């Protein structure tokens, strides 16, 4: 193969893999299907019995819908959305890094659906790696 042929082969591969890389980075992956779809009030009530709720929900992907009660950032700057539970706590959904920009579209008092992984309940029922579904 002469120098021109090698150059064209290299250029073709470079363009192909460069285009593939751009295409992969520009698409957000579709969130995985949830193990459970619940309202925030229902999820919070399930954690009245923490031991049973941990067996059922811990580490599971949960889609939770409710009225936004609070939007903020934790001490590390991770944005979260809270749904009202009762006087003893709330459901807190910490957004995945790829979803940080989505929190700016949300407003307190509106109904939203988030999907994330259930961690536990100490005071609040906590989900992490959350994405805005709607």
C-alpha positions in Angstrom: 0.0 0.0 0.0 1.5 3.4 -1.0 1.6 6.4 1.3 -1.6 7.9 -0.2 -3.5 4.7 0.5 -2.3 4.6 4.1 -3.2 8.2 4.5 -6.8 7.6 3.2 -7.3 4.5 5.3 -6.1 6.4 8.4 -8.3 9.4 7.6 -11.4 7.2 7.0 -10.9 5.5 10.4 -10.3 8.8 12.2 -13.5 10.3 10.7 -15.5 7.1 11.6 -14.4 6.8 15.2 -14.6 10.6 15.7 -18.2 10.6 14.5 -19.0 7.6 16.7 -17.5 9.4 19.8 -19.5 12.5 19.1 -22.7 10.6 18.6 -22.3 8.6 21.9 -21.5 11.7 23.9 -24.4 13.8 22.6 -27.2 11.3 23.5 -28.4 10.8 27.1 -28.9 7.2 27.8 -32.5 6.2 28.4 -33.2 5.6 32.1 -33.5 1.9 33.0 -37.0 0.6 33.6 -38.1 0.9 37.3 -38.5 -2.0 39.6 -41.3 0.0 41.3 -43.5 2.9 40.3 -45.0 4.7 43.3 -46.1 8.1 44.6 -43.9 9.9 47.1 -46.5 9.6 49.8 -46.9 5.9 49.3 -43.1 5.4 49.3 -42.7 7.4 52.5 -45.5 5.4 54.2 -43.8 2.1 53.3 -40.8 3.2 55.3 -42.9 3.4 58.5 -41.6 -0.2 58.8 -38.0 0.5 57.9 -36.9 -3.2 58.1 -39.5 -4.4 55.7 -39.1 -1.4 53.4 -35.3 -2.0 53.2 -36.0 -5.6 52.1 -38.4 -4.5 49.4 -36.7 -1.3 48.1 -33.1 -1.1 49.0 -30.9 -0.9 45.9 -34.0 -1.0 43.6 -34.7 1.4 40.8 -37.8 3.4 41.8 -39.9 5.8 39.8 -41.5 8.2 42.2 -44.1 11.0 41.5 -45.2 13.8 43.7 -45.5 17.5 44.3 -42.1 19.2 44.7 -41.8 20.5 48.2 -38.2 21.7 48.1 -35.3 22.0 45.7 -31.7 22.5 46.9 -28.1 21.4 47.0 -26.4 19.3 49.6 -23.1 20.3 51.2 -21.2 18.8 48.2 -23.2 20.8 45.7 -25.3 17.8 44.5 -28.8 19.0 43.6 -31.8 17.3 45.1 -35.6 17.4 44.9 -37.7 16.7 48.0 -41.3 15.5 48.2 -43.2 16.0 51.5 -43.5 12.9 53.7 -44.9 13.9 57.1 -43.6 15.8 60.1 -40.8 13.2 60.6 -39.2 13.4 57.2 -39.5 13.5 53.4 -38.5 11.7 50.2 -35.2 13.2 48.9 -34.0 12.5 45.4 -30.4 13.4 44.6 -29.8 13.9 40.9 -27.2 12.0 38.9 -24.5 14.2 37.5 -25.9 13.9 33.9 -29.2 15.3 35.2 -27.9 18.4 37.1 -29.1 20.8 34.4 -32.6 19.3 34.5 -33.2 20.6 38.1 -33.4 24.2 36.8 -36.6 23.4 35.0 -38.4 22.2 38.1 -40.5 24.4 40.4 -41.7 24.0 43.9 -45.4 23.0 43.9 -45.4 21.2 40.5 -45.9 17.5 40.0 -42.8 15.7 38.7 -41.7 12.1 38.3 -38.1 11.1 39.1 -36.3 7.8 38.8 -33.5 6.7 41.0 -31.9 4.0 43.2 -33.3 3.7 46.8 -30.6 4.0 49.5 -32.3 3.9 52.8 -34.3 5.9 55.4 -32.6 7.4 58.4 -34.7 10.6 58.7 -35.6 10.9 55.0 -36.2 8.3 52.4 -33.3 8.8 50.1 -32.9 8.0 46.4 -29.7 8.7 44.5 -28.5 8.8 40.8 -32.0 10.3 40.0 -33.1 11.5 36.6 -36.1 13.6 35.7 -38.7 11.4 33.9 -41.3 14.2 33.5 
